[in-house]
Amino acid sequence: EVAPDVPSLRADDKADVVVVGSGIAGLSTAYELALRGKDVVVLDRGPIGKGMMSRTTAHLTPNCDDSFDSYISVRGKDAARLFYQSQCEAVNRIEAVQRDESIPCNFRRLDGFLFPAIGSDPSVLTKELEAARSIGVAVEGTRGFPFKGQDKTRFLRYPDQATFHP
């Protein structure tokens, strides 16, 4: 458990800011506000860091869940570029906080991979590669995904992403 001695809210309380959710986004927000002198209360329905974040790979990626190709078509290249840059800075900030605060969470940098689902159209990778490159994303199109029987499978490799143990 992340912070087993943190008390539950048992009465009305006052704070400058209330953050709902104790995942990486909520705790990062609370941390940054507290550094700036704000009195912060974090609320969650369960133990700190034990929600969705604890049941995922805790993969920190600046990539867009819906693809950069989709993002660009809806918001344009400038917005997509700013989104990507902001997400890169967020991952860098998480790394800096982990280092500066000596948080034992096994933070490490690693590659991220995007590969087509079995039976899907692999041409989506071409569109995504072009879209990502057009806004400055570090990405490589390659073949030989490192799973048994996938030595000819095409995929995209995104270097310098991160993971940690919640």
Disulfide bonds with the S-S distance in Angstrom:
none
